């Protein structure tokens, strides 16, 4: 599958170092990612990707595809799609089908042993209160979980973007559009919908691909900043506001 010299093919384990580098480079100008690198537990997009990609490549409910320059063979970007209620296509000999009736297991009920650990939870809450980035991640994580529960109710059929990354050297050349089209064509053909939790800078690409904003989370990063922003790149040394957008392609379900 290709578009204007771009070939969309399955990613493989041997690609992981290159894909992780692209993840890091594509988020170099993302203010939230940069700020999180200054936290008590410094965040690295590259290290995060190196840790998560092996599992995603083996996950039967996900597909990782890459955009390759048809003339040079260079990887220009990649996308990770998750599937809910839809059988992911078999695009590689390494892929496996989702077993019939499979579902994400619900967390177990709280046990007596967990009750005994409540004091530890209080310690963790205090540490979180002292960790600016942990408070930010709690806010964004809870908002994302609220959206996920509302959009992915029982019986819902959809696919969703886990991550979209395009090398800065190949941006504005249709790479992101080609990667998104690979998934939205699948959702359209299945009579389902696609959704994404967009970073602050990526939403125009999703909008161009037919996604519509359904909800936003506007975060004042300076309320969670462990250090001031670099004054040579951020006015007044302020990180500013960061707007997450929840976007849908296709007919949205009734929000539960």
ABEGO torsion letter per residue (X at the ends): XBBGGBBBBBBBAAAAAAAAAAAAAAAAABAAAAAAAABABBBBAAAAAAAAAAAAAABAABBBBBBBBAAAGBBAEBBBBBBBGBBBBBABAABBBBBBGBBBBBBBBBBAAAAAAAAAAAAAAAAAAABAAAAAAAAAAAAAAAAAAAABBBGBBBBBBABBBBBAAABGAGAAAAAAAAAAAAAAAAGBBBBBBBBAAAAAAAAAAGBBBABBBBBBAAAABABBBBAAABBGGBAEBBBBBBBBBEBBBBBX
